[in-house]
């Protein structure tokens, strides 16, 4: 019985030792330093993902607000621009008609 148990443990150890060197096995135990490095990496990745999500939602909110403002204020703004252009048109024509001096 003990021989069978010993054989089983050897098989498990061999199967686990075939794994990548970065993965803890029976022969390569996980150390506390490895846990801290892995945790730091995960926290960093989660922080990056959270920041990307926040930026995406902020961008969506800004675009939505811009569309709402343009839809609401666009006609009034266009009218003001055209009115201003209409008042400045004589000056623009006069400036364009003057000969260009190098």
C-alpha positions as CSV (number, residue, x, y, z in Angstrom):
1,X,0.0,0.0,0.0
2,X,2.8,2.4,0.9
3,X,4.6,1.6,-2.3
4,X,1.4,2.4,-4.3
5,X,1.1,5.8,-2.5
6,X,4.8,6.5,-3.2
7,X,4.3,5.7,-6.8
8,X,1.2,8.0,-7.0
9,X,3.1,10.9,-5.4
10,X,5.9,10.4,-7.9
11,X,3.4,10.5,-10.8
12,X,1.8,13.7,-9.5
13,X,5.2,15.3,-9.0
14,X,6.3,14.4,-12.5
15,X,3.0,15.7,-14.0
16,X,3.4,19.0,-12.1
17,X,7.1,19.4,-13.0
18,X,6.2,19.3,-16.7
19,X,4.4,22.6,-16.2
20,X,5.9,26.0,-17.0
21,X,8.7,27.1,-14.7
22,X,6.6,30.2,-13.6
23,X,3.8,28.0,-12.3
24,X,4.3,26.7,-8.7
25,X,4.6,22.9,-8.6
26,X,5.4,20.4,-5.9
27,X,9.1,20.9,-6.7
28,X,8.9,24.7,-7.1
29,X,6.8,26.1,-4.3
30,X,5.2,29.6,-4.4
31,X,7.2,32.0,-2.3
32,X,5.9,35.1,-0.5
33,X,7.9,37.3,-2.9
34,X,6.2,35.7,-5.9
35,X,2.8,36.4,-4.2
36,X,3.6,40.1,-3.7
37,X,4.9,40.5,-7.3
38,X,1.8,38.8,-8.7
39,X,-0.5,40.9,-6.5
40,X,1.3,44.1,-7.5
41,X,1.0,43.1,-11.2
42,X,-2.7,42.4,-10.8
43,X,-3.4,45.6,-8.9
44,X,-1.6,47.5,-11.6
45,X,-3.5,45.8,-14.4
46,X,-6.8,46.4,-12.6
47,X,-5.9,50.1,-12.1
48,X,-5.1,50.4,-15.8
49,X,-8.4,48.8,-16.8
50,X,-10.3,51.0,-14.4
51,X,-8.7,54.1,-15.8
52,X,-9.4,53.0,-19.4
53,X,-13.1,52.4,-18.5
54,X,-13.4,55.8,-16.7
55,X,-11.8,57.6,-19.7
56,X,-14.2,55.8,-22.1
57,X,-17.2,56.7,-20.0
58,X,-16.0,60.3,-19.7
59,X,-15.5,60.6,-23.4
60,X,-19.0,59.2,-24.1
61,X,-20.5,61.7,-21.6
62,X,-18.6,64.6,-23.2
63,X,-19.6,63.6,-26.7
64,X,-23.3,63.2,-25.6
65,X,-23.2,66.6,-23.9
66,X,-21.6,68.3,-26.9
67,X,-24.3,66.8,-29.2
68,X,-27.0,68.1,-26.9
69,X,-25.5,71.6,-26.7
70,X,-25.1,71.8,-30.5
71,X,-28.7,70.5,-31.1
72,X,-30.0,73.1,-28.6
73,X,-27.8,76.1,-29.4
74,X,-26.8,75.4,-32.9
75,X,-29.5,77.4,-34.8
76,X,-29.0,80.4,-32.4
77,X,-25.2,80.2,-32.9
78,X,-25.5,80.0,-36.6
79,X,-27.7,83.0,-36.7
80,X,-25.2,85.0,-34.6
81,X,-22.3,84.0,-36.9
82,X,-24.3,85.0,-40.0
83,X,-25.3,88.3,-38.4
84,X,-21.7,89.1,-37.5
85,X,-20.5,88.1,-41.0
86,X,-23.2,90.2,-42.6
87,X,-22.0,93.3,-40.6
88,X,-18.4,92.7,-41.4
89,X,-18.9,91.8,-45.0
90,X,-18.3,95.4,-46.3
91,X,-15.0,95.6,-44.5
92,X,-14.0,92.1,-45.8
93,X,-14.8,93.1,-49.4
94,X,-12.9,96.4,-49.0
95,X,-9.9,94.7,-47.6
96,X,-10.0,92.1,-50.4
97,X,-10.3,94.8,-53.1
98,X,-7.2,96.7,-52.0
99,X,-4.0,96.0,-54.0
100,X,-1.6,93.8,-52.1
101,X,1.6,95.5,-51.1
102,X,4.6,93.2,-50.7
